[in-house]
Amino acid sequence: ARLCDGQHVLVEHMHSGEWPEAEQAEEIDDLFGGAGAGWGAIETAAGSSSPAGSAAAAEEGGPLDGSGGVPEHSGKVGLSNLGNTCFMASMLQSLAAVAPLREYFTSGAYERELNAENRDGTQGQLARSYAALMRQMWFGPSSVVSPREFKLVLGRHAPQFLGYSQHDSHELCNFVVDALHEDVNRVRKKPYVENFEASGEPDGTIAKQVLQRHRQREDSRVSDLVQGLFKSQVICPVCEKVSITMDPYKSISLPLGAAGMRVVHATLRRADGSMRRLSLELERSGTIEALLSEAADQVGLPRGRLVACEVFEHKVHKFFTPSHELERLYNGDFIFLYDVGEGVDFCAPSAAGDAP
């Protein structure tokens, strides 16, 4: 049955010889005069464990058989969602886009290097399942592919990914890449290898020595394609000795930059008490100074007459300094701009939570 420990199983029973979904579909069809035809089949395919549901899914091309029309070209497919598994789908699509890695598995070349005896791997099970999924995605007849078999194998060897909860995509990527590497590791028996201690050599020499020793234990087509070295340097404050180390890695987490524009909504309160709503298009990496300058240009006021603050529960929560970063403003914040008039030397408090 391909069940794993920790899985949730839904069991349904028939009512008077009918499955509950089929009864609901008939009721809806009657209610809408037959306009709901096919609805029952779609709903059953999405959530039923009954034979009737499986048959309906096959007839309608529902999610259980992964069909969704012929893809426009090889690889242009979607992965059906198995609960909250969008984190897994995004990771698999990213790995599938690494052409040399994908071709290594879809061509069957990995089978010649399969290391089923490696205790650090999955006995080749994840590699086989991954290869089958890549072949489905790139050479299958459907534009929708279900990664159900891959997820079953994954949960068998990584219980933290069992079930259908949301997980961190980068954490899953690290596990999958490491497991694929171990499944096709060319080293059958890993020897003990001492770390290389650098003593003033150029970076290229250090990197060559580190990789040479690393490959005595970890050597695969996966690591050939997706591996780099982190360099760290430590200088002793007493003797000023420089220590350089390089550590292999297969993936790296990078923050998304704040490039581009954003729209900040603010309310201007003039000195006479009138109000005006403003929409200000600003650089994401900008500051409150840019916001005030843009607002002043829009309403035709001198920049020096405006101050910015956040209002929370009908009270001034805090004033912003001109250097306050726009990245620290949230879309739900209530931003107010006050026209303090001519000749007022207003200085926002330096502490974020202070207000005059």
C-alpha positions in Angstrom: 0.0 0.0 0.0 3.1 2.3 0.2 2.1 3.7 3.6 4.7 5.3 5.8 4.7 5.8 9.6 3.0 9.1 10.6 0.8 9.4 7.5 -2.9 10.4 7.9 -5.2 7.9 6.2 -8.8 8.9 5.2 -11.3 5.9 5.2 -14.8 6.4 3.8 -17.8 4.0 4.0 -20.6 3.6 1.6 -24.2 4.7 2.4 -26.8 2.5 0.9 -24.4 1.4 -1.8 -23.3 4.9 -2.8 -20.2 6.9 -2.0 -20.8 10.2 -0.2 -19.2 12.3 -2.9 -21.4 10.7 -5.6 -24.5 11.6 -3.6 -23.4 15.2 -3.1 -22.6 15.5 -6.8 -26.1 14.3 -7.7 -27.7 16.7 -5.3 -25.7 19.6 -6.8 -26.5 18.5 -10.4 -30.3 18.4 -9.5 -30.0 21.8 -7.8 -28.4 23.5 -10.9 -30.4 21.5 -13.4 -27.5 19.4 -14.5 -25.1 22.3 -14.8 -22.8 20.7 -12.2 -22.1 17.7 -14.4 -18.6 16.6 -13.9 -18.3 18.4 -10.6 -18.5 15.2 -8.6 -15.8 13.6 -10.6 -13.4 16.5 -10.0 -14.1 16.7 -6.3 -13.8 12.9 -5.9 -10.5 12.9 -7.7 -9.2 15.6 -5.5 -10.1 14.0 -2.1 -11.6 10.5 -2.3 -9.9 7.2 -1.4 -12.7 5.2 -3.0 -12.5 3.1 -6.1 -15.3 5.2 -7.6 -13.2 8.3 -7.0 -10.2 6.8 -8.8 -12.3 5.8 -11.8 -13.8 9.2 -12.0 -10.3 10.8 -11.9 -9.1 8.5 -14.7 -12.1 9.3 -16.9 -12.0 13.1 -16.3 -8.2 13.4 -16.3 -8.1 14.4 -12.7 -5.1 14.9 -10.4 -4.8 11.2 -9.5 -3.4 10.2 -12.9 -1.5 13.5 -13.3 -2.9 14.2 -16.7 -3.5 17.8 -17.8 -3.1 18.0 -21.5 0.0 17.7 -23.7 2.9 20.0 -22.7 3.8 22.8 -25.2 7.4 21.6 -25.1 9.6 19.3 -23.0 9.8 20.2 -19.4 7.0 22.8 -19.4 4.9 21.0 -16.8 3.4 21.7 -13.5 3.5 19.6 -10.3 0.2 18.8 -8.6 -0.1 20.0 -5.0 -0.2 17.1 -2.5 -1.6 19.2 0.4 0.8 22.0 1.4 3.6 20.8 -0.8 4.3 24.0 -2.8 7.6 24.2 -1.0 8.6 20.8 -2.6 7.3 21.8 -6.0 9.3 25.0 -6.2 12.5 23.1 -5.1 11.9 20.3 -7.7 11.3 22.8 -10.5 14.5 24.6 -9.5 16.6 21.4 -9.6 14.9 20.3 -12.8 16.2 23.5 -14.4 19.8 22.5 -13.8 20.2 20.9 -17.2 23.5 18.8 -16.6 22.1 17.4 -13.4 18.7 16.6 -14.9 20.3 14.9 -18.0 22.5 12.8 -15.7 19.4 11.2 -14.2 17.0 11.2 -17.2 19.6 9.5 -19.5 20.1 6.7 -17.0 23.8 7.5 -16.6 23.4 7.6 -12.8 22.6 3.8 -12.8 26.2 3.0 -13.6 27.3 4.8 -10.5 24.5 3.8 -8.1 25.8 3.1 -4.7 23.1 1.1 -3.0 25.5 0.0 -0.2 26.2 3.5 1.0 24.8 3.8 4.6 24.8 7.6 4.2 22.4 7.5 1.3 19.0 5.9 0.7 20.2 2.7 -1.0 19.6 4.3 -4.3 15.8 4.6 -3.7 15.7 8.4 -3.8 17.9 8.6 -6.9 15.6 6.1 -8.8 12.5 8.0 -7.8 14.0 11.3 -8.7 15.1 10.0 -12.1 11.6 8.7 -12.8 10.1 12.0 -11.8 12.5 13.9 -14.1 11.7 11.6 -17.0 8.0 12.2 -16.4 8.5 16.0 -16.3 10.6 16.1 -19.4 9.5 13.3 -21.6 6.0 12.4 -20.3 2.7 13.0 -22.2 1.1 15.2 -19.6 1.5 18.9 -18.6 0.7 18.1 -15.0 2.8 15.6 -13.1 2.1 14.2 -9.6 5.3 13.8 -7.4 3.4 11.4 -5.1 5.9 8.5 -5.5 8.9 10.8 -4.9 7.2 12.2 -1.8 6.6 8.7 -0.4 10.3 7.7 -0.9 11.4 11.1 0.6 9.2 10.6 3.7 10.6 7.0 4.2 14.1 8.4 4.5 13.4 11.8 6.0 10.5 11.5 8.5 10.6 15.3 9.0 9.0 15.6 5.6 6.2 13.1 6.2 2.6 14.3 6.0 1.4 17.3 4.2 2.5 20.3 6.2 4.5 23.2 5.0 8.3 23.0 5.3 11.4 25.1 4.4 12.2 24.7 0.7 15.9 25.3 1.2 16.1 22.7 4.0 14.4 20.2 1.6 16.8 21.1 -1.2 19.8 20.5 1.0 18.5 17.1 2.0 17.6 16.0 -1.5 20.9 17.1 -3.1 22.9 15.5 -0.3 20.9 12.2 -0.6 21.3 12.2 -4.4 25.0 12.7 -4.0 25.3 9.8 -1.5 23.2 7.5 -3.7 25.7 8.0 -6.6 28.8 8.4 -4.6 31.7 6.8 -6.5 33.6 6.2 -3.2 32.5 2.8 -1.9 34.5 2.8 1.3 35.3 6.2 2.8 38.8 6.5 4.2 39.9 8.8 7.1 41.3 12.0 5.7 42.9 14.8 7.7 42.0 18.4 7.0 44.4 20.5 5.1 46.1 23.2 7.1 47.0 26.2 5.0 50.3 28.0 5.7 50.4 31.0 3.5 49.6 29.3 0.1 47.6 31.1 -2.5 43.8 30.6 -2.5 44.0 28.5 -5.7 46.5 26.0 -4.1 44.4 25.8 -0.9 41.2 25.1 -2.8 42.9 22.4 -4.9 44.3 20.7 -1.8 40.9 20.9 0.0 39.0 19.5 -2.9 41.5 16.7 -3.5 41.1 15.5 0.1 37.3 16.0 0.0 36.9 13.8 -3.1 38.7 10.9 -1.4 35.4 10.6 0.6 32.8 12.5 -1.4 33.0 12.1 -5.2 29.9 12.1 -7.4 28.5 13.7 -10.5 26.2 15.6 -8.3 29.1 17.2 -6.4 30.9 17.8 -9.7 28.0 20.0 -10.7 26.7 21.7 -7.6 29.6 22.2 -5.2 31.7 25.2 -4.1 34.0 26.3 -1.3 33.4 28.8 1.5 36.6 30.6 2.5 37.0 31.9 6.0 39.9 33.8 7.4 40.8 34.4 11.0 43.6 36.6 12.3 45.0 36.1 15.8 44.9 39.5 17.6 48.0 38.5 19.6 50.5 36.9 17.2 48.7 38.1 14.0 48.8 34.6 12.6 46.4 34.2 9.6 44.4 31.0 9.5 42.5 30.3 6.2 40.1 27.4 5.8 37.8 26.3 3.0 34.7 24.2 3.5 32.7 22.5 0.7 29.0 23.4 0.3 26.3 22.4 -2.2 23.8 25.2 -1.8 23.8 28.7 -0.4 20.9 30.8 1.0 20.9 34.4 -0.4 18.5 37.2 0.6 16.4 38.7 -2.1 17.4 42.2 -2.9 15.1 45.2 -2.5 15.6 46.4 -6.1 12.8 48.0 -7.9 10.0 50.3 -6.9 7.2 50.2 -4.4 4.2 52.3 -3.7 3.8 53.8 -0.2 0.4 55.2 0.7 0.4 58.1 3.1 -2.1 60.7 4.4 -1.1 64.3 4.4 -2.6 66.6 7.1 -2.1 70.2 6.1 -1.7 73.1 8.6 -5.3 74.1 8.1 -6.6 70.7 9.1 -7.5 69.4 5.6 -6.5 65.9 4.6 -5.2 64.4 1.4 -4.4 60.7 0.5 -1.1 60.3 -1.4 0.3 57.4 -3.4 4.1 57.7 -3.6 6.2 55.5 -6.0 9.6 55.2 -4.4 12.8 53.1 -4.6 12.5 50.1 -2.3 16.0 50.9 -1.0 15.1 54.5 -0.3 14.6 56.4 3.0 11.9 58.6 4.6 13.8 61.6 3.1 12.9 60.4 -0.4 9.3 59.9 0.7 9.0 63.4 2.1 10.7 64.9 -1.0 8.3 63.1 -3.3 5.3 64.1 -1.2 6.4 67.7 -1.2 6.7 67.7 -5.0 3.2 66.2 -5.4 1.4 68.8 -3.1 3.6 71.8 -3.9 4.9 72.3 -0.4 8.5 73.0 0.7 10.2 69.8 1.9 11.1 71.4 5.2 7.4 71.8 6.2 6.7 68.0 6.3 7.4 65.4 9.0 6.4 61.7 8.8 5.0 59.5 11.5 3.2 56.2 12.0 -0.3 56.3 13.6 -1.5 53.3 15.6 -4.9 53.1 17.3 -5.6 56.8 16.5 -2.5 58.0 18.2 1.0 59.0 17.0 3.0 55.8 17.5 6.4 57.1 16.4 8.0 59.8 14.2 10.4 58.8 11.5 13.9 60.2 11.1 14.8 61.2 7.5 17.3 58.3 7.4 14.7 55.6 8.3 14.7 52.9 5.7 11.6 52.3 3.6 12.2 48.6 3.8 11.2 48.8 7.4 7.7 50.1 6.5 5.0 47.5 6.1 2.1 47.7 3.7 -0.4 47.8 6.6 1.2 50.7 8.4 -0.7 54.0 8.6 1.7 56.6 7.5 0.8 60.3 8.2 2.6 63.4 6.9 2.1 66.6 8.9 2.6 70.1 7.5 4.1 71.8 10.5 4.1 75.2 8.8 6.9 77.8 8.1 9.8 78.4 10.4 9.3 75.3 12.6 12.5 73.4 13.3 11.2 69.9 14.0 13.5 67.2 15.0 12.2 63.6 15.1 13.2 61.6 18.3 16.2 59.3 17.7 14.6 56.4 19.6 12.3 54.4 17.4 9.5 54.2 19.9 9.7 57.7 21.3 7.2 60.5 20.3 7.1 64.0 21.5 
